[in-house]
Amino acid sequence: MALFRYQAQDAKGVRQRGTVEASGARQARQTLREQGLLVLSMSPLGASPMARLLARSTLSLARRSLLTRQLATLLHAGVPLTEALQAVAEQSTPRHVRQVLRGVAERVAEGHALAQALAHYPQAFPMVYRATVAAAERSGHLAGVLERLAEHGENHQALRQKVQLAMVYPVILLVISLLVVGFLLGYVVPDVVQAFSRDHAQLPLATRVLITLSDATNHYGLAALALLAMAIALVACALRQPARRRQWHGFSLRLPGYGEFVRASEAARFISTLAILGRSGVVLVEAMNISAAVIGNLILRERLLRAARELGEGTTLANCLARSEALPPLMLHMIASGERAGELDTMLERAADLQAKQLAGRISLLVSLCEPLMLLLMGGIVLFIVLAILLPILNLNQLVN
């Protein structure tokens, strides 16, 4: 929506001035005519505060996938695009979602393309989504492409939910364990070991360590938590700087284990985005640039953007990706075979499915290992506390002598 300043004349010939909010100049004139006013002049004032607020509105992946699925279903049924957008808006419960969809529908009704209408809400509809829709409109297969977009988003959401659900129990166990250990060190252990704290030289090493930890928790526990929070805040501020963030991304790629996981996850995101853009009819060089832009790791993003420039200069896709060293060898072989056979889009989809399954398996393995590792860690801590308390009791006669 935008604001327009107008000068108008009513039926009695009295001139009026004011502002009106509308999605476009034509709608603003129509609104004034319905009020019985003859428009003499009109000039835009820019976007209204509500429009600026809606432009910053975001949609979750699950919500965007649901809306895309509903829109694709209505378009397959032969419903015109404007009516389909209005119908999906009426079915949406959140108010800001309804307003965003109504704004898109109004712009489409004024003659704008769907991708152009979506571009007014960049936070709700990311660049990959809009580029795919634009290519679908050019090819005339909007309903089918929207269905693939919905399926793509649903698969990502399912993987994310799987990881989140699997991490619930380990996280709860970690939090409760830390609270219990903190309570023991702060309140229980000092009273238990008070009888043994008079002669530290003759106490077992585990008991002396436990007494030291208990004293440190009582005296410096809150200060340590404050320092930890301050350190986290400083690191977060440092990572907002592009140079620092780039250094961290480069260092993370060299970390054993974690670096391979980052490469695998970014490769899955890149190849799945490239596959859906290619299948939707986006030019390969443009698809490469868009797919590289969604990569979170700055080092890998630079390598893939360099590969996109090499592709525009005439290099084959497999060769420029191989020089970027951003994708696994198996994926490169699949892309090379797809280029030779003339079935690159199909092979990209297969490579994306394979990489997604491998990533999901790796995530499931890591998550499944968290629970036993947490149990072993907390069991070791409890065993240490029990031994530190029991050893002086077992050696009580020796301590008395």
DOGU-415187 format. One record per residue: residue in three letters; x, y, z of N, C-alpha, C in turn. Coordinates in steps of 0.001 Angstrom, whole numbers, padded with zeros to 6 digits, always signed. Each point is the difference from the previous one (the first is absolute). Example, Ala and Ser with C-alpha at 12.3 -4.5 7.8 and 13.67 -1.06 7.14 Angstrom:
<nodes>
ALA+013190-005690+007800-000890+001190+000000+000900+001200+000000
SER-000350+001050-000720+000820+001190+000060-000770+001090+000730
</nodes>
This chain:
<nodes>
MET+000838-001194+000000-000838+001194+000000+000879+001253+000000
ALA-000553+001074-000627+000729+001265-000089-000937+001152+000336
LEU+000596+001130+000368-000753+001210+000297+000041+000946-001196
PHE-001158+000646-000289-000088+000948-001105-000637+001283+000533
ARG+000635+001148-000348-000591+001306+000312-000883+000414-001176
TYR-001190+000469+000314-000924+000313-001089-000671+001358+000240
GLN-000451+000567-001107-000919+001140+000007-001226-000429-000779
ALA-001159+000160+000601-001236-000480-000616-001116+001014+000218
GLN-001062-000191-000738-001156+000890+000068-001234-000847+000197
ASP-000842+000384+000992-001210-000785+000258-001125+000458-000918
ALA-001201-000537+000211-001134+000291-000886-000441+001445+000087
LYS+000295+000693+001119-000388+001398+000169+001072+000965-000500
GLY+001085-000548-000507+001061+000847-000520+001028+000414+001026
VAL-000088-000543+001203+000946+000353+001052+001255-000857-000166
ARG+001144+000704+000005+001260-000718-000168+000465-000570+001345
GLN+000592-001185-000091+000512-000671+001191+001418-000483-000263
ARG+000776-000044+001073+001354-000548-000064+000137-001061+001080
GLY+000842-000970-000283+000214-001053+000986+000900-001085-000551
THR+000035-001080+000722+000794-001164-000409-000898-001217-000011
VAL+000331-000938-000848-000732-001254-000095+001012-001126-000135
GLU-000307-001126+000608+000893-001158-000045-000571-001021-000978
ALA+000847-000470-000920-000428-000981-000998+001229-000719-000519
SER-000257-001106-000692+001114-000769-000555+000573+000640-001250
GLY-000772+000893-000651+000469+000676-001198-000817+001240-000272
ALA+000473+000799-000963-000688+001252-000309-001404-000255-000526
ARG-000163-001044-000814-001315-000277-000563-000996-000363+001089
GLN+000443-000816+000967-000898-000354+001088-000311+001215+000868
ALA+000978+000894+000175-000244+001210+000788-001056+000872-000667
ARG+000094+000180-001323-001013+000779-000714-001363-000658+000090
GLN-000038-001336-000100-001261-000705+000100-000631+000184+001382
THR+000836-000032+001033-000509+000191+001358-000605+001385+000172
LEU+000668+001015-000542-000521+001366+000114-001271+000181-000822
ARG-000061-000644-001167-001223+000097-000799-001172-000639+000723
GLU+000240-001099+000683-001078-000637+000764-000487+000878+001137
GLN+000831+000936+000453-000396+000944+001040-000660+001251-000578
GLY-000210+000016-001316-000650+001133-000644+000906+001171-000257
LEU+001292-000238-000123+000977+001064-000217+000549-000066-001415
LEU+000209+001188-000587+000638+000110-001298+001460+000341+000225
VAL+000889-000890-000404+001424+000173+000251+000564+001048-000956
LEU+000628+001006+000573+000633+001048-000794+001490-000249-000188
SER+000663-000445+001054+001421-000321-000075+000321-001033+001070
MET+001060-000750-000273+000391-001046+000946+001500-000227-000150
SER+000683-000155+001126+001441-000260-000012+000322-001014+001096
PRO+000915-000917-000266+000338-001018+001012+000857+000586+001112
LEU-000196-000503+001199+000796+000376+001166+000930-001108+000448
GLY-000065-001141-000631+000817-001131+000415-000838-001037+000726
ALA+000694-000993+000507-000677-001096+000675-000537+000465+001352
SER-001157-000527+000363-000597+000312+001296+000729-000757+001098
PRO-000151+000446+001281+000650-000744+001095-000425-001462+000045
MET-001288-000264-000243-000452-001401+000003+000658-000780-001126
ALA+000179+000628-001175+000650-000690-001113+001462-000289+000308
ARG+000679+000970+000643+001401-000246+000372+000105-001114+001030
LEU-000979-000059+000904-000004-001069+000993-000242-001353-000658
LEU-000947-000046-000945-000284-001264-000686+001173-000435-000876
ALA+000747+000977-000557+001149-000349-000837+001075-000715+000804
ARG+000023+000227+001308+000972-000669+000859-000567-001255+000644
SER-001239-000340-000334-000608-001200+000574+000679-001246-000550
THR+000126-000983+000837+000625-001258-000388-001014-001125+000055
LEU+000244-001014-000784-000796-001223+000019+000915-001163+000327
SER-000419-000845+000899+000776-001190+000298-000011-000937-001200
LEU+000967-000898-000029+000080-000945-001107-001251-000860-000079
ALA-000507-000421+001146-001211-000830+000017-001195+000783-000528
ARG-000153+001255+000435-001130+000816-000457+000099+000275-001499
ARG+001201+000347-000488+000161+000279-001423-000260-001242-000842
SER+000431-001156+000467-000252-001241-000735-001492-000309-000061
LEU-000709+000235+001115-001445-000243+000020-000724+000928-000959
LEU+000340+001283+000015-000635+000945-000917+000292-000351-001452
THR+001225-000412-000280+000356-000379-001370-000766-001223-000444
ARG-000141-000975+000899-000772-001207-000323-001461+000345-000275
GLN-000601+000867+000807-001398+000389-000214-000169+000750-001319
LEU+000923+000893-000292-000084+000757-001244+000162-000901-001209
ALA+000934-000955+000066+000190-000932-001112-001239-000849-000216
THR-000648-000432+001078-001212-000813-000127-001121+000778-000686
LEU-000175+001267+000392-001049+000816-000614+000302+000278-001465
LEU+001261+000245-000334+000354+000253-001406-000192-001250-000836
HIS+000318-001181+000545-000258-001251-000726-001487-000189-000262
ALA-000835+000512+000913-001455-000132-000161-000575+001019-000975
GLY+000829+000875-000551-000461+000965-000981-000446+001331+000570
VAL+000259+000271+001273-000372+001275+000608+000966+001076-000467
PRO-000493+001166-000409+000912+001089-000395+000941+000380+001137
LEU+001159+000548-000367+001045+000260+000979-000459+000982+001071
THR-000670+001098-000412-000437+000993+000984-000991-000612+000988
GLU-000972-000754-000514-000980-000638+000882+000664-001045+000900
ALA+000982-000713-000547+000695-001003+000815+000746+000666+001148
LEU+000659+001132-000281+000702+000722+001060-000971+000510+001062
GLN-001139+000522-000441-000988+000479+000964-000550-001149+000845
ALA-000220-001162-000627-000522-001148+000743+001009-000504+001030
VAL+001273-000058-000382+001026-000439+000948+000128+001009+001138
ALA-000152+001299-000320+000066+001022+001038-001133-000155+001001
GLU-001198-000298-000475-001135-000163+000909+000166-001219+000898
GLN+000712-001016-000464+000183-001211+000793+001143+000123+001000
SER+000784+001069-000095+001153+000165+000883-000440+000637+001316
THR+000420-000600+001102-000395+000501+001314+000792+001219+000442
PRO+001346+000002-000066+000734+001189+000455-000371+001226-000827
ARG-000170+001129+000700-000438+001215-000671+001017+000501-001003
HIS+001287-000016+000376+001016+000545-000909+000125-000842-001265
VAL-000276-001318+000097+000035-000848-001199-001130+000382-000939
ARG-001195+000235+000555-001122+000425-000846+000307+001323-000698
GLN+000587+000939+000732+000287+001301-000598+001060-000106-001093
VAL+001003-000836+000220+001033-000180-001022-000603-000599-001258
LEU-000800-001041+000141-000596-000649-001170-000995+000920-000704
ARG-000740+000788+000762-000912+000943-000637+000770+001069-000771
GLY+001136+000442+000562+000829+000949-000737+000531-000590-001297
VAL+000404-001273+000037+000459-000672-001219-001139-000113-001001
ALA-001191-000368+000478-001159-000147-000894-000371+001335-000640
GLU+000058+001108+000764-000333+001304-000561+000975+000402-001100
ARG+001273-000269+000197+000986+000352-001020-000152-000873-001241
VAL-000332-001280+000182-000249-000863-001152-001229+000481-000756
ALA-001036+000434+000731-001212+000501-000650+000271+001277-000790
GLU+000998+000776+000418+000356+001215-000736+000827-000281-001243
GLY+000392-001257-000202+000744-000352-001195+001441-000388+000216
HIS+000465+000022+001235+001371-000402+000279+000126-001524-000073
ALA+001196-000450-000347+000281-001430+000059+000065-000440+001461
LEU-000212-001294+000222+000007-000514+001371+001362+000201+000654
ALA+001076-000237-000750+001335+000191+000572+000234+001452+000384
GLN-000491+000949-000805+000140+001411+000333-000803+000351+001243
ALA-001185-000585+000138-000812+000248+001188+000662-000581+001248
LEU+000599-001165-000141+000684-000612+001148+001229+000791+000402
ALA+000609+000716-000942+001218+000745+000303-000244+001137+000981
HIS-001245+000419+000197-000303+001031+000987+000099-000529+001428
TYR+000131-001316+000149+000095-000623+001325+001216-000928+000009
PRO+001207+000579-000060+001208-000834-000137+000285-000870+001217
GLN-000458+000422+001188+000240-000813+001186-000906-001222+000040
ALA-001185+000114-000572-000936-001121-000006+000287-000976-001134
PHE+000450+000529-001141+000266-000844-001168+001444+000245-000438
PRO+000922-000899+000320+001430+000228-000290+000284+000013-001488
MET+001236+000350-000335+000410+000180-001389-000164-001288-000808
VAL+000346-001136+000598-000132-001269-000722-001453-000259-000373
TYR-000898+000274+000920-001429-000203-000241-000478+000893-001145
ARG+000378+001278+000048-000463+000938-001025+000592-000323-001368
ALA+001273-000395-000051+000610-000351-001286-000664-001228-000612
THR-000347-000961+000836-000668-001195-000498-001384+000339-000544
VAL-000723+000862+000707-001332+000407-000461+000098+000774-001311
ALA+001005+000878-000105+000167+000770-001240+000271-000920-001188
ALA+000854-000990+000205+000275-000950-001083-001237-000812-000338
ALA-000788-000351+000992-001222-000767-000254-001008+000815-000790
GLU-000082+001305+000299-000927+000840-000757+000432+000119-001456
ARG+001311+000078-000228+000476+000082-001393-000285-001292-000760
SER+000102-001129+000698-000215-001281-000678-001471-000384-000085
GLY-000854+000642+000801-001420-000328-000017-000372-001220+000811
HIS+000856-000460+000889-000276-001168+000844+000038+000394+001472
LEU-000769+001032+000349+000063+000540+001354-000496-001006+001033
ALA-001094-000683-000287-000568-000921+000988+000963-001136+000321
GLY+000613-000582-001031+000927-001108+000236+001237+000436+000756
VAL+000512+001194-000318+001198+000486+000694-000323+000333+001447
LEU-001172+000579+000241-000401+000269+001387-000128-001297+000800
GLU-000465-001042-000653-000097-001288+000693+001387-000538+000357
ARG+000973+000168-000899+001362-000438+000305+000613+000866+001105
LEU-000304+001298-000027+000486+000871+001071-000564-000432+001349
ALA-001284-000335+000028-000612-000449+001245+000627-001303+000481
GLU+000233-000918-000925+000622-001272+000379+001425+000227+000513
HIS+000716+000895-000647+001368+000328+000433+000004+000560+001419
GLY-000898+000927+000268-000078+000574+001337-000461-001009+001033
GLU-000945-000867-000357-000478-001014+000945+001094-000992+000363
ASN+000832-000357-000970+001103-000922+000302+001003+000633+000960
HIS+000324+001261-000229+000924+000688+000912-000607+000138+001397
GLN-001294+000299+000049-000652+000143+001300-000055-001328+000738
ALA-000231-001093-000732-000030-001319+000639+001357-000360+000585
LEU+001072+000303-000743+001340-000274+000523+000296+000856+001229
ARG-000396+001260-000041+000233+000888+001142-000780-000477+001225
GLN-001238-000402-000184-000790-000484+001127+000572-001301+000561
LYS+000510-000834-000872+000592-001252+000462+001196+000277+000914
VAL+000830+000940-000395+001165+000351+000820-000445+000640+001307
GLN-000979+000903-000073-000458+000678+001208-000612-000972+000996
LEU-000825-000928-000493-000617-000975+000896+001041-000932+000606
ALA+000991-000367-000811+001035-000894+000525+000880+000695+001030
MET+000118+001326-000081+000860+000730+000926-000729+000405+001272
VAL-001317-000190+000060-000753+000438+001176+000467-000727+001254
TYR+000061-001329-000058+000366-000766+001191+001428+000278+000463
PRO+001004-000010-000883+001357+000330+000474+000112+001395+000600
VAL-000688+000985-000587+000082+001356+000538-000649+000079+001376
ILE-001162-000627+000146-000664-000012+001312+000878-000707+001027
LEU+000587-001116-000397+000878-000728+000913+001208+000844+000399
LEU+000577+000734-000950+001152+000837+000305-000365+001114+000977
VAL-001113+000672-000242-000398+001110+000862-000287-000488+001417
ILE-000769-001085+000105-000327-000515+001325+001258-000476+000719
SER+000898-000648-000720+001232-000488+000620+000855+001148+000513
LEU+000114+001067-000790+000775+001156+000452-000620+000647+001234
LEU-001321+000080+000030-000666+000564+001169+000227-000864+001240
VAL-000105-001330-000177+000195-000899+001137+001440+000079+000516
VAL+000970-000037-000907+001400+000072+000416+000299+001346+000668
GLY-000544+001084-000538+000194+001301+000631-000603+000056+001395
PHE-001200-000586+000156-000627-000046+001330+000834-000828+000970
LEU+000525-001145-000473+000821-000832+000868+001267+000727+000437
LEU+000677+000632-000963+001247+000684+000335-000241+001231+000864
GLY-001158+000651-000167-000246+001231+000730-000583-000180+001383
TYR-000809-001064+000198-000733-000107+001252+000200-001324+000731
VAL+000115-001094-000715+000050-001312+000643+001432-000376+000370
VAL+000902+000094-000960+001377-000443+000229+000684+000758+001137
PRO-000141+001344+000135+000680+000675+001109-000365-000567+001370
ASP-001272-000342+000221-000401-000549+001295+000554-001402+000211
VAL+000094-000789-001102+000450-001382+000145+001496-000062+000276
VAL+000760+000817-000711+001457-000092+000120+000558+000943+001055
GLN-000881+000708+000712+000490+000922+001018+000800-000714+001080
ALA-000407-001234+000283+000701-000760+001031+001405-000382-000427
PHE+000270-000035-001313+001308-000421-000480+000875+001177-000430
SER-000514+001216+000085+000724+001131-000568+001049+000574+000936
ARG+000164-000560+001192+000945+000566+000955+001439-000376-000338
ASP+000185-001185-000584+001353-000469-000287+000101-000395-001463
HIS+000217+000961-000872+000008-000279-001436+001181-000871-000409
ALA+001059+000012+000728+001191-000746-000419-000230-001498+000027
GLN-000858-000466+000887-000224-001432+000113-001243-000473-000740
LEU-000719+000915-000614-001199-000393-000746+000391-000542-001372
PRO-000808-000908-000556+000253-000480-001369-000069+001149-001005
LEU+000669-000222-001124+000053+001048-001022-001401+000365-000495
ALA-000869-000995-000213-001351+000269-000498-000779+000873+000966
THR+000180-000235+001307-000710+000803+000991+000508+001427-000001
ARG+001324+000190-000084+000547+001351-000019-000466+000775-001241
VAL-000043-000704-001133-000486+000646-001234-001464+000384+000141
LEU-000792-000881+000622-001422+000277+000168-000224+001194+000925
ILE+000780+000081+001067-000119+001133+000921+000371+001301-000724
THR+001050-000050-000800+000417+001190-000752-001089+000445-000977
LEU-000591-000959-000717-001080+000323-000944-001205+000559+000728
SER-000309-000567+001150-001141+000492+000770+000226+001421+000463
ASP+001209+000290+000517+000312+001365+000433-000041+000980-001169
ALA+000541-000424-001129-000011+000877-001178-001419+000274-000471
THR-000874-001018+000059-001395+000198-000407-000694+000987+000914
ASN+000241-000106+001308-000647+000902+000954+000483+001441-000149
HIS+001301+000181-000224+000562+001341-000010-000014+000662-001382
TYR+000195-000793-001035+000185+000583-001333-001005-000513-001032
GLY-001037-000725+000421-000945-000578-000959-000723+001049-000826
LEU-000585+001006+000671-000722+001049-000724+000936+000827-000875
ALA+001203+000274+000511+000952+000759-000805+000415-000772-001245
ALA+000163-001329+000154+000364-000818-001160-001107+000005-001041
LEU-001274-000081+000452-001116+000051-000949-000042+001348-000713
ALA+000262+001084+000750-000001+001325-000629+001121+000124-001032
LEU+001184-000504+000345+001112+000040-000953-000292-000840-001234
LEU-000646-001153+000214-000350-000843-001146-000986+000704-000922
ALA-001024+000641+000582-000964+000738-000820+000673+001149-000741
MET+000926+000687+000683+000708+001108-000643+000880-000509-001141
ALA+000650-001147+000207+000840-000561-001056-000832-000388-001221
ILE-001161-000599+000250-000884-000377-001111-000452+001245-000760
ALA-000336+001068+000727-000431+001237-000654+001128+000610-000828
LEU+001223-000021+000525+001140+000548-000734+000281-000802-001268
VAL-000085-001325+000105+000217-000838-001178-001071+000263-001050
ALA-001264+000141+000455-001079+000285-000945+000210+001330-000705
CYS+000435+001025+000753+000264+001301-000619+001166-000073-000985
ALA+001029-000776+000366+001151-000130-000898-000383-000707-001298
LEU-000877-000997+000100-000380-000755-001198-000921+000788-000920
ARG-000527+001124+000484-000803+000845-000884+000861+000756-000998
GLN+001276+000150+000310+000913+000660-000928+000381-000978-001114
PRO-000125+000397-001262+000270-000926-001115+001389-000624+000047
ALA+001008+000787+000355+001369-000532+000016+000147-001080+001064
ARG-000521+000268+001208+000070-000993+001075-000797-001244-000346
ARG-001198+000220-000566-000845-001137-000355+000650-000850-001077
ARG+000678+000643-000944+000695-000755-001038+001148-000812+000588
GLN+000728+000579+000957+001077-000751+000652-000542-001220+000741
TRP-001116+000184+000689-000584-001126+000726-000485-001085-000964
HIS-000618+000390-001097-000486-000978-000970+001159-000783-000606
GLY+001111+000688-000271+001160-000717-000509+000579-000953+001027
PHE+000042+000425+001271+000507-000866+001063-000916-001200+000229
SER-001312+000210-000102-000940-001106+000236+000135-001087-001054
LEU+000368+000375-001221+000174-001013-001037+001204-000889+000253
ARG+000953+000482+000810+001191-000789+000302-000133-000828+001275
LEU-001107+000150+000710-000185-000771+001225-000314-001456-000335
PRO+000646-000961+000646-000283-001427-000281-001447-000342+000360
GLY-000660-000667-000911-001368-000413+000244-000992+001092-000304
TYR+000113+001127+000697-000960+001088-000195+000125+000603-001399
GLY+001231+000126-000503+000175+000551-001330-000667-000834-001076
GLU+000110-001320+000111-000658-000881-000973-001515+000119+000084
PHE-000510+000152+001235-001447+000160+000151-000474+001304-000640
VAL+000766+001077+000169-000361+001282-000612+000006-000119-001518
ARG+001025-000634-000542+000066-000179-001456-001196-000805-000513
ALA-000358-001068+000721-001110-000848-000441-001325+000754+000053
SER-000233+000740+001082-001264+000727+000123-000105+001122-001034
GLU+001093+000734-000228-000033+001069-000994-000123-000566-001416
ALA+000634-001133-000253-000127-000634-001316-001429-000446-000245
ALA-000655-000547+001028-001397-000415-000151-000894+001197-000288
ARG+000237+001112+000693-000810+001198-000235+000241+000541-001406
PHE+001248+000038-000427+000320+000554-001319-000585-000848-001120
ILE+000206-001300+000066-000413-000857-001111-001519-000130-000074
SER-000686+000016+001153-001464-000069-000026-000585+001283-000577
THR+000591+001156+000355-000470+001261-000571+000273+000053-001493
LEU+001183-000443-000412+000341-000007-001423-000923-000930-000774
ALA-000364-001118+000594-000871-000961-000678-001386+000575-000247
ILE-000574+000631+001014-001353+000519-000165-000022+001207-000936
LEU+001071+000824+000026+000067+001121-000937+000181-000488-001428
GLY+000863-001004-000186+000202-000540-001346-001239-000652-000553
ARG-000707-000771+000837-001224-000659-000447-001094+001022-000305
SER+000053+001170+000658-001027+001023-000214+000275+000862-001221
GLY+001160-000178-000643+000290+000738-001219+000905+001189+000168
VAL+000611+000179+001173+000927+001107+000199+001299-000294-000749
VAL+000556+001022-000643+001260-000165-000720+001070-000486+000973
LEU+000870-000923-000466+000919-000689+000897+000943+000970+000719
VAL+000524+001005-000719+000918+000951+000644-000728+000786+001085
GLU-001213+000456-000299-000782+000719+000999-000349-000907+001173
ALA-000332-001246-000305-000310-000956+001066+001211-000242+000895
MET+001193-000058-000616+001221-000166+000798+000211+001180+000947
ASN-000196+001211-000497+000191+001187+000844-001015+000039+001141
ILE-001248-000339-000295-001028+000006+001040+000278-001091+001027
SER+000366-001184-000472+000269-001115+000912+001206+000287+000876
ALA+001032+000645-000577+001172+000341+000807-000330+001052+001041
ALA-000948+000883-000297-000348+001069+000938-000688-000525+001256
VAL-000610-001186-000058-000689-000534+001182+000949-000770+000909
ILE+001262-000176-000417+000974-000715+000831+000392+000880+001182
GLY-000009-000570+001189+000318+000757+001200+001485+000204+000209
ASN+000829-000988-000330+001436+000109+000201+000591+000930-001063
LEU+000660+001068+000434+000497+001012-000939+001093-000540-000910
ILE+000850-000886+000506+001082-000558-000822-000583-000841-001128
LEU-000928-000887+000342-000625-000830-001032-000828+000845-000960
ARG-000626+001059+000509-000785+000868-000879+000903+000674-001033
GLU+001160+000488+000423+000927+000631-000938+000476-000992-001050
ARG+000280-001224+000422+000453-001003-000972-001081-000308-001028
LEU-001238-000113+000446-001082-000328-000926-000336+001178-000904
LEU+000103+001231+000502-000200+001160-000875+001098+000086-001055
ARG+001237-000365+000378+001078-000060-000977-000282-001076-001052
ALA-000565-001119+000457-000368-001061-000945-001098+000469-000947
ALA-000934+000821+000500-001052+000526-000869+000588+000915-001074
ARG+000999+000805+000370+000652+000854-001011+000724-000848-001040
GLU+000653-001057+000432+000676-000886-000948-001012-000690-000917
LEU-001158-000342+000549-001045-000613-000827-000474+000974-001074
GLY-000133+001278+000368-000401+001003-000987+001033+000218-001074
GLU+001268-000338+000279+001073+000143-000989+000133-001206-000915
GLY-000833-001027+000216-000001-001144-000906+000484-001303+000593
THR+000400-000022+001263+000442-001237+000637-001210-000885+000310
THR+000191-001305-000045-001091-000908+000342-000303+000093+001489
LEU-001222-000372+000356-000427+000098+001395+000835-000910+000894
ALA+000258-001217-000436+000760-000934+000821+001425+000497+000240
ASN+000628+000570-001026+001384+000459+000152+000100+001203+000939
CYS-000900+000954-000151+000092+001188+000861-000352-000348+001447
LEU-000922-000933+000208-000314-000429+001365+001140-000817+000591
ALA+000684-000791-000833+001134-000783+000493+001126+000920+000454
ARG+000246+001104-000715+001048+000932+000398-000374+000782+001260
SER-001291+000124+000249-000417+000730+001204+000236-000804+001274
GLU+000100-001328-000104+000227-000876+001151-001068+000211+001074
ALA-001242+000219-000440-001098+000233+000939-000976-001162+000064
LEU+000075-000940-000956-000947-001102-000045+000729-001328+000134
PRO-000678-001036+000516+000623-001324+000118+000303-000593-001377
PRO+000986-000886-000076+000362-000592-001304-001148-000768-000647
LEU-000798-000735+000793-001099-000765-000583-000993+000915-000703
MET-000289+001139+000596-000928+000944-000615+000579+000562-001298
LEU+001306+000251-000022+000636+000500-001222-000078-001029-001117
HIS+000192-001271+000335-000106-001050-001023-001427-000073-000554
MET-000984+000132+000857-001387-000043-000468-000307+001182-000906
ILE+000500+001186+000350-000238+001178-000836+000704-000151-001348
ALA+001224-000525-000001+000733-000189-001255-000715-000990-000909
SER-000499-001085+000571-000725-000980-000823-001296+000579-000528
GLY-000670+000842+000806-001221+000644-000480+000261+000954-001142
GLU+001125+000727+000040+000347+000892-001101+000296-000777-001270
ARG+000731-001097+000137+000331-000796-001193-001242-000615-000619
ALA-000963-000419+000824-001206-000638-000515-001076+000995-000407
GLY+000210+001287+000291-001017+000997-000332-001191-000018+000936
GLU+000164-000543+001191-001083-000068+000992+000472+000634+001313
LEU+000467+001226-000095+000576+000652+001164-001046+000250+001084
ASP-001208+000450-000398-001028+000293+000998-000368-001242+000801
THR-000169-001132-000713-000342-001251+000685+001123-000441+000926
MET+001234+000119-000454+001120-000432+000823+000200+000932+001197
LEU-000287+001287-000165+000069+000914+001134-001014-000376+001073
GLU-001203-000373-000422-001008-000420+000972+000428-001272+000722
ARG+000575-000944-000743+000457-001234+000649+001151+000281+000964
ALA+000910+000873-000421+001110+000357+000889-000503+000712+001243
ALA-001017+000858-000159-000567+000696+001156-000666-000981+000954
ASP-000750-000964-000547-000647-001011+000852+001038-000842+000730
LEU+001040-000407-000713+001038-000826+000615+000719+000768+001106
GLN+000355+001256-000271+000701+000788+001012-000891+000267+001206
ALA-001294+000239-000251-000919+000232+001113-000138-001238+000873
LYS-000065-001178-000622-000108-001240+000773+001279-000259+000794
GLN+001156+000243-000619+001257-000186+000726+000112+000976+001166
LEU-000407+001240-000214+000050+000980+001079-000960-000372+001114
ALA-001209-000455-000366-000965-000408+001021+000517-001183+000803
GLY+000650-000955-000683+000578-001131+000722+001111+000430+000943
ARG+000839+000946-000456+001085+000467+000857-000542+000756+001214
ILE-001027+000806-000218-000600+000730+001114-000648-000957+000985
SER-000704-001004-000523-000639-000981+000887+001041-000740+000831
LEU+001140-000330-000609+001053-000686+000740+000565+000885+001107
LEU+000270+001276-000333+000536+000908+001004-000982+000217+001144
VAL-001276+000161-000352-001004+000228+001032-000177-001233+000871
SER+000021-001191-000622-000156-001232+000779+001173-000231+000946
LEU+001187+000542-000342+001152-000137+000886-000036+000980+001167
CYS-000797+001058-000118-000031+001005+001067-000548-000593+001297
GLU-001053-000807-000103-000636-000533+001216+000942-000882+000805
PRO+000636-001029-000582+000917-000802+000822+001205+000789+000498
LEU+000511+000951-000814+001119+000808+000464-000390+000861+001194
MET-001216+000551-000037-000467+000782+001134-000147-000871+001241
LEU-000528-001222-000170-000156-000900+001139+001365-000377+000587
LEU+000967-000280-000872+001335-000340+000491+000641+001177+000727
LEU-000160+001204-000551+000587+001177+000626-000596+000255+001379
MET-001310-000013+000062-000633+000259+001286+000241-001144+000981
GLY+000060-001237-000491+000344-001114+000875+001394+000140+000575
GLY+000948+000482-000834+001356+000211+000491+000051+001091+001063
ILE-000786+001075-000194-000012+001079+000994-000584-000493+001328
VAL-001096-000745-000079-000620-000537+001220+000948-000980+000685
LEU+000676-000831-000781+000950-000943+000592+001132+000735+000709
PHE+000484+001068-000594+001062+000783+000628-000466+000591+001338
ILE-001229+000550+000019-000510+000592+001242-000169-001066+001078
VAL-000549-001166-000382-000211-001074+000975+001337-000494+000556
LEU+000978-000217-000871+001312-000461+000470+000668+001042+000888
ALA-000132+001281-000374+000620+001045+000805-000580+000054+001403
ILE-001269-000390+000152-000627+000005+001328+000260-001305+000746
LEU+000009-001117-000722+000130-001294+000664+001433-000332+000373
LEU+000975+000451-000787+001390-000363+000303+000445+000467+001390
PRO-000281+001207+000431+000380+000360+001373-000720-000825+001061
ILE-001249-000368-000296-000733-000820+000978+000626-001381+000116
LEU+000386-000587-001135+000625-001316+000031+001346+000050+000683
ASN+000677+001134-000109+001319+000137+000639-000092+000761+001322
LEU-001182-000060+000615-000223+000773+001210+000967-000385+001112
ASN+000246-001289+000170+000923-000415+001044+001395+000571-000223
GLN+000434-000002-001248+001330+000542-000297+000066+001481+000248
LEU-001112+000726-000313-000006+001434+000249+000040+000295+001498
VAL-000713-000829+000810+000002+000217+001442+001374-000253+000573
ASN+000672-001081-000428+001327-000300+000491+000996+001069-000404
</nodes>
